[in-house]
Amino acid sequence: IATVFVASILLVSCGGYGGGGGGSTSGPGTFSLVSPAAGATGVSTTPNLEWTASTGATGYYVDIKTSVAAGYTRIATVMAPTMNFQIVSALTASTTYEWKITAYNYYGTMIAGPQSFTTGP
């Protein structure tokens, strides 16, 4: 008695994580931080962080920290095409913060920043 196993494979092509679908197979494009500007002082303790668009990005990670030695804290994940994030939990007054944005898609990431700003009294 012989046993025969038959296997079939179904190949499916998809646009990648987040839809993409346009045939692109590359990570997000370069982009930049807009506001608060690098070195800005007297910034609100609830600032609106803004950046330019990264071509091909599915979304963005928003990260912030208070000192060179500290690690970044991810405060939000924002889906494209949104290019801003309003901090609603007040930051500490008269404190310097460093922030960066990481654009991502199925194929990789691209970072803008870091740059720093100082909150007002």
Z-matrix of the N, CA and C atoms (Angstrom, degrees):
N
C 1 1.452
C 2 1.527 1 107.28
N 3 1.294 2 116.35 1 129.25
C 4 1.452 3 121.62 2 179.01
C 5 1.523 4 109.48 3 -109.55
N 6 1.332 5 115.90 4 140.98
C 7 1.454 6 121.01 5 176.92
C 8 1.520 7 107.80 6 -107.72
N 9 1.284 8 117.20 7 129.59
C 10 1.454 9 121.81 8 -179.15
C 11 1.524 10 108.59 9 -115.78
N 12 1.317 11 115.61 10 127.60
C 13 1.461 12 120.99 11 176.11
C 14 1.513 13 108.25 12 -105.40
N 15 1.279 14 116.14 13 132.52
C 16 1.453 15 121.21 14 178.25
C 17 1.520 16 107.57 15 -116.64
N 18 1.300 17 114.94 16 125.57
C 19 1.468 18 120.14 17 179.05
C 20 1.520 19 108.53 18 -118.16
N 21 1.285 20 115.41 19 140.59
C 22 1.460 21 119.21 20 174.69
C 23 1.512 22 108.29 21 -127.50
N 24 1.312 23 114.51 22 146.90
C 25 1.463 24 120.28 23 -178.83
C 26 1.521 25 107.58 24 -121.60
N 27 1.299 26 115.71 25 130.81
C 28 1.449 27 121.88 26 177.76
C 29 1.517 28 107.39 27 -107.57
N 30 1.309 29 117.16 28 117.60
C 31 1.457 30 121.78 29 178.54
C 32 1.517 31 108.64 30 -96.75
N 33 1.317 32 115.35 31 129.17
C 34 1.452 33 120.65 32 -178.79
C 35 1.514 34 108.36 33 -124.41
N 36 1.296 35 117.17 34 132.22
C 37 1.455 36 122.01 35 176.79
C 38 1.515 37 107.89 36 -101.25
N 39 1.320 38 115.84 37 132.19
C 40 1.465 39 119.18 38 177.94
C 41 1.509 40 109.42 39 -135.38
N 42 1.302 41 116.35 40 167.26
C 43 1.460 42 121.66 41 -175.85
C 44 1.507 43 114.05 42 -79.31
N 45 1.311 44 119.90 43 -0.93
C 46 1.456 45 120.84 44 -179.80
C 47 1.502 46 111.56 45 95.29
N 48 1.307 47 116.16 46 176.03
C 49 1.455 48 123.99 47 -179.43
C 50 1.510 49 110.43 48 -56.90
N 51 1.314 50 116.50 49 134.11
C 52 1.458 51 120.78 50 173.90
C 53 1.508 52 114.18 51 81.41
N 54 1.314 53 117.73 52 9.34
C 55 1.450 54 118.69 53 175.29
C 56 1.502 55 113.77 54 99.40
N 57 1.272 56 121.22 55 -58.30
C 58 1.452 57 124.67 56 179.53
C 59 1.509 58 112.07 57 34.03
N 60 1.320 59 115.57 58 -88.17
C 61 1.442 60 122.78 59 172.53
C 62 1.504 61 116.48 60 64.23
N 63 1.307 62 119.46 61 -7.51
C 64 1.441 63 121.21 62 -176.52
C 65 1.518 64 113.57 63 -83.50
N 66 1.317 65 118.30 64 5.94
C 67 1.435 66 120.51 65 179.27
C 68 1.516 67 113.27 66 88.81
N 69 1.286 68 118.97 67 -7.56
C 70 1.460 69 122.27 68 179.22
C 71 1.518 70 109.72 69 -71.73
N 72 1.316 71 114.91 70 138.15
C 73 1.466 72 119.46 71 177.80
C 74 1.514 73 109.94 72 -125.99
N 75 1.317 74 116.93 73 40.83
C 76 1.451 75 120.21 74 179.81
C 77 1.526 76 110.75 75 -128.67
N 78 1.315 77 114.36 76 161.03
C 79 1.459 78 120.65 77 178.45
C 80 1.521 79 111.16 78 -70.98
N 81 1.316 80 116.45 79 177.81
C 82 1.464 81 121.57 80 179.87
C 83 1.528 82 112.14 81 -61.88
N 84 1.323 83 115.80 82 152.66
C 85 1.455 84 121.25 83 178.30
C 86 1.518 85 112.18 84 -81.87
N 87 1.335 86 115.70 85 168.85
C 88 1.463 87 120.75 86 179.60
C 89 1.528 88 110.22 87 -66.13
N 90 1.310 89 115.54 88 153.16
C 91 1.456 90 122.47 89 179.68
C 92 1.516 91 107.47 90 -157.50
N 93 1.328 92 118.26 91 178.28
C 94 1.464 93 119.58 92 -176.89
C 95 1.532 94 112.29 93 -142.21
N 96 1.325 95 113.47 94 159.39
C 97 1.465 96 121.10 95 176.10
C 98 1.524 97 107.70 96 -81.93
N 99 1.329 98 116.65 97 140.98
C 100 1.466 99 121.21 98 -176.95
C 101 1.522 100 111.56 99 -110.13
N 102 1.339 101 116.99 100 -54.01
C 103 1.456 102 120.10 101 -172.71
C 104 1.519 103 110.65 102 -147.63
N 105 1.341 104 117.91 103 138.57
C 106 1.453 105 127.64 104 -0.70
C 107 1.529 106 111.45 105 -67.04
N 108 1.319 107 115.03 106 144.74
C 109 1.458 108 121.81 107 -178.95
C 110 1.527 109 110.42 108 -63.75
N 111 1.313 110 115.48 109 155.63
C 112 1.461 111 120.98 110 178.35
C 113 1.528 112 109.89 111 -57.03
N 114 1.325 113 116.39 112 128.08
C 115 1.460 114 122.14 113 178.42
C 116 1.514 115 115.23 114 78.62
N 117 1.330 116 118.03 115 5.03
C 118 1.471 117 121.00 116 -179.06
C 119 1.528 118 110.27 117 -59.22
N 120 1.328 119 116.08 118 143.69
C 121 1.464 120 121.77 119 177.36
C 122 1.526 121 109.02 120 -123.00
N 123 1.335 122 115.63 121 161.70
C 124 1.458 123 120.19 122 179.30
C 125 1.521 124 112.77 123 69.47
N 126 1.327 125 117.02 124 22.65
C 127 1.467 126 122.22 125 -178.34
C 128 1.530 127 109.39 126 -72.30
N 129 1.302 128 116.76 127 143.67
C 130 1.462 129 122.97 128 177.60
C 131 1.529 130 110.35 129 -54.43
N 132 1.320 131 116.97 130 151.09
C 133 1.465 132 120.49 131 176.70
C 134 1.535 133 111.18 132 -78.19
N 135 1.327 134 116.88 133 -4.08
C 136 1.469 135 121.89 134 172.83
C 137 1.534 136 108.59 135 -128.47
N 138 1.329 137 116.60 136 63.63
C 139 1.466 138 119.75 137 -173.86
C 140 1.524 139 113.02 138 -72.52
N 141 1.319 140 114.10 139 157.20
C 142 1.458 141 121.62 140 171.70
C 143 1.529 142 106.09 141 -98.24
N 144 1.327 143 117.75 142 114.08
C 145 1.455 144 122.29 143 178.41
C 146 1.520 145 108.35 144 -84.97
N 147 1.341 146 117.39 145 129.98
C 148 1.452 147 121.52 146 -177.71
C 149 1.519 148 110.53 147 -130.73
N 150 1.354 149 116.31 148 147.42
C 151 1.451 150 122.05 149 178.66
C 152 1.523 151 109.18 150 -146.93
N 153 1.329 152 116.52 151 165.56
C 154 1.458 153 120.97 152 177.27
C 155 1.532 154 108.88 153 -82.37
N 156 1.318 155 116.44 154 167.53
C 157 1.464 156 120.74 155 -179.34
C 158 1.519 157 111.73 156 -75.22
N 159 1.316 158 115.21 157 145.01
C 160 1.462 159 122.61 158 172.52
C 161 1.524 160 106.95 159 -105.78
N 162 1.318 161 117.09 160 115.28
C 163 1.458 162 121.39 161 -179.63
C 164 1.525 163 110.59 162 -57.28
N 165 1.317 164 116.38 163 128.90
C 166 1.456 165 121.35 164 177.80
C 167 1.516 166 114.98 165 86.37
N 168 1.334 167 118.32 166 -1.68
C 169 1.468 168 120.85 167 -179.24
C 170 1.527 169 110.68 168 -72.08
N 171 1.328 170 114.98 169 138.38
C 172 1.454 171 122.22 170 173.66
C 173 1.522 172 109.29 171 -86.75
N 174 1.345 173 116.05 172 -33.43
C 175 1.451 174 122.05 173 -179.09
C 176 1.513 175 110.15 174 -169.40
N 177 1.333 176 114.76 175 -176.41
C 178 1.461 177 121.52 176 -176.06
C 179 1.522 178 110.13 177 -137.15
N 180 1.330 179 116.38 178 141.78
C 181 1.462 180 122.57 179 171.22
C 182 1.520 181 107.23 180 -99.61
N 183 1.329 182 117.16 181 132.88
C 184 1.459 183 123.01 182 179.54
C 185 1.523 184 107.57 183 -106.84
N 186 1.339 185 116.97 184 118.55
C 187 1.461 186 122.44 185 -177.40
C 188 1.525 187 110.69 186 -124.84
N 189 1.347 188 115.91 187 144.29
C 190 1.466 189 121.19 188 -178.80
C 191 1.523 190 109.25 189 -145.09
N 192 1.330 191 115.67 190 151.73
C 193 1.463 192 120.38 191 174.50
C 194 1.518 193 109.03 192 -150.35
N 195 1.356 194 115.28 193 166.52
C 196 1.463 195 120.05 194 -175.46
C 197 1.517 196 114.87 195 -105.78
N 198 1.324 197 119.33 196 -14.74
C 199 1.458 198 119.13 197 179.79
C 200 1.514 199 110.35 198 -150.07
N 201 1.330 200 115.51 199 163.43
C 202 1.453 201 121.23 200 -179.56
C 203 1.525 202 110.64 201 -59.91
N 204 1.318 203 117.36 202 -39.11
C 205 1.460 204 121.56 203 -176.95
C 206 1.525 205 113.31 204 -76.48
N 207 1.314 206 116.76 205 -23.90
C 208 1.476 207 120.21 206 -177.40
C 209 1.521 208 110.74 207 -76.14
N 210 1.316 209 115.62 208 154.03
C 211 1.463 210 120.73 209 173.45
C 212 1.513 211 109.87 210 -85.86
N 213 1.312 212 115.82 211 159.56
C 214 1.457 213 120.35 212 178.07
C 215 1.524 214 110.97 213 -71.89
N 216 1.323 215 114.90 214 148.57
C 217 1.461 216 122.39 215 173.08
C 218 1.517 217 106.82 216 -111.70
N 219 1.317 218 116.98 217 126.28
C 220 1.469 219 120.79 218 176.94
C 221 1.515 220 107.18 219 -78.32
N 222 1.336 221 116.83 220 115.73
C 223 1.456 222 120.11 221 -177.02
C 224 1.526 223 112.54 222 -100.92
N 225 1.336 224 116.97 223 -11.97
C 226 1.462 225 118.41 224 179.42
C 227 1.520 226 111.43 225 -167.98
N 228 1.308 227 114.81 226 156.60
C 229 1.457 228 123.40 227 166.77
C 230 1.519 229 104.99 228 -122.76
N 231 1.311 230 116.46 229 121.84
C 232 1.452 231 122.52 230 -175.26
C 233 1.525 232 108.51 231 -116.12
N 234 1.301 233 117.50 232 130.66
C 235 1.465 234 120.79 233 -179.79
C 236 1.526 235 110.24 234 -83.83
N 237 1.342 236 116.10 235 140.77
C 238 1.459 237 121.13 236 176.11
C 239 1.528 238 107.92 237 -64.29
N 240 1.311 239 121.05 238 147.26
C 241 1.450 240 127.16 239 13.11
C 242 1.526 241 114.90 240 -93.61
N 243 1.327 242 119.13 241 11.61
C 244 1.461 243 121.44 242 178.64
C 245 1.529 244 110.09 243 -60.52
N 246 1.340 245 116.41 244 135.26
C 247 1.461 246 121.00 245 -179.36
C 248 1.520 247 111.59 246 -130.70
N 249 1.340 248 115.72 247 37.77
C 250 1.461 249 119.36 248 174.99
C 251 1.520 250 109.41 249 -158.55
N 252 1.325 251 114.36 250 162.44
C 253 1.459 252 120.42 251 177.95
C 254 1.517 253 108.52 252 -150.07
N 255 1.320 254 116.74 253 124.71
C 256 1.464 255 122.78 254 178.58
C 257 1.524 256 109.36 255 -90.90
N 258 1.331 257 117.16 256 119.03
C 259 1.462 258 120.90 257 175.85
C 260 1.514 259 107.50 258 -77.10
N 261 1.328 260 117.86 259 120.63
C 262 1.457 261 120.75 260 -176.55
C 263 1.523 262 112.88 261 -103.42
N 264 1.327 263 118.20 262 -23.45
C 265 1.469 264 120.80 263 173.97
C 266 1.515 265 106.52 264 -87.47
N 267 1.298 266 116.64 265 114.50
C 268 1.463 267 121.20 266 -172.42
C 269 1.522 268 112.86 267 -53.45
N 270 1.339 269 114.29 268 133.87
C 271 1.457 270 120.91 269 172.66
C 272 1.524 271 107.75 270 -77.30
N 273 1.309 272 117.34 271 167.62
C 274 1.459 273 121.47 272 179.37
C 275 1.528 274 109.88 273 -74.72
N 276 1.341 275 116.37 274 135.47
C 277 1.462 276 121.63 275 179.06
C 278 1.528 277 110.56 276 -65.77
N 279 1.324 278 115.64 277 151.57
C 280 1.470 279 123.72 278 176.89
C 281 1.525 280 112.62 279 52.99
N 282 1.322 281 115.65 280 42.94
C 283 1.464 282 121.65 281 -178.79
C 284 1.523 283 109.50 282 -128.70
N 285 1.335 284 115.66 283 141.23
C 286 1.456 285 120.61 284 177.59
C 287 1.524 286 109.32 285 -90.16
N 288 1.318 287 115.89 286 130.42
C 289 1.457 288 123.58 287 178.98
C 290 1.520 289 109.23 288 -119.50
N 291 1.309 290 115.51 289 150.60
C 292 1.450 291 122.02 290 174.10
C 293 1.529 292 106.80 291 -119.72
N 294 1.325 293 117.47 292 135.48
C 295 1.455 294 120.40 293 -178.44
C 296 1.518 295 110.91 294 -134.33
N 297 1.325 296 114.76 295 155.53
C 298 1.455 297 121.59 296 176.29
C 299 1.528 298 108.18 297 -149.06
N 300 1.298 299 115.04 298 158.58
C 301 1.458 300 122.13 299 177.16
C 302 1.527 301 107.63 300 -124.41
N 303 1.328 302 116.27 301 135.10
C 304 1.454 303 121.37 302 176.40
C 305 1.522 304 108.49 303 -114.71
N 306 1.331 305 116.24 304 115.16
C 307 1.462 306 121.11 305 174.56
C 308 1.522 307 107.16 306 -81.63
N 309 1.327 308 116.72 307 143.20
C 310 1.463 309 118.68 308 179.05
C 311 1.518 310 111.59 309 -140.19
N 312 1.322 311 114.64 310 156.23
C 313 1.460 312 123.40 311 167.54
C 314 1.521 313 107.19 312 -153.07
N 315 1.298 314 117.91 313 -175.04
C 316 1.463 315 122.77 314 -176.11
C 317 1.525 316 112.09 315 -57.14
N 318 1.334 317 117.87 316 -31.31
C 319 1.450 318 122.30 317 -172.51
C 320 1.525 319 115.13 318 -93.89
N 321 1.330 320 118.44 319 -10.04
C 322 1.455 321 118.51 320 179.22
C 323 1.515 322 113.99 321 161.37
N 324 1.327 323 113.92 322 -164.06
C 325 1.460 324 121.16 323 -178.78
C 326 1.527 325 110.25 324 -134.85
N 327 1.321 326 115.26 325 161.22
C 328 1.467 327 122.99 326 174.42
C 329 1.522 328 106.28 327 -143.21
N 330 1.344 329 117.26 328 132.18
C 331 1.465 330 121.87 329 -177.08
C 332 1.519 331 110.73 330 -106.80
N 333 1.333 332 116.03 331 136.80
C 334 1.465 333 122.64 332 170.13
C 335 1.519 334 106.69 333 -112.00
N 336 1.310 335 116.56 334 133.21
C 337 1.453 336 120.79 335 -178.70
C 338 1.507 337 110.17 336 101.89
N 339 1.281 338 117.62 337 -167.50
C 340 1.465 339 125.90 338 7.39
C 341 1.524 340 112.11 339 -82.76
N 342 1.316 341 114.02 340 162.89
C 343 1.459 342 121.01 341 168.28
C 344 1.520 343 107.81 342 -145.14
N 345 1.330 344 115.16 343 157.67
C 346 1.453 345 119.42 344 -173.28
C 347 1.528 346 111.69 345 -114.56
N 348 1.320 347 114.05 346 159.38
C 349 1.469 348 123.00 347 173.80
C 350 1.517 349 107.40 348 -148.45
N 351 1.329 350 116.68 349 159.44
C 352 1.452 351 121.79 350 179.29
C 353 1.522 352 109.21 351 -121.51
N 354 1.334 353 115.33 352 130.33
C 355 1.466 354 119.79 353 179.25
C 356 1.531 355 109.91 354 -74.24
N 357 1.330 356 114.82 355 155.61
C 358 1.457 357 120.45 356 179.36
C 359 1.520 358 111.56 357 -79.47
N 360 1.324 359 114.85 358 171.72
C 361 1.475 360 119.61 359 -179.71
C 362 1.523 361 111.82 360 -69.71
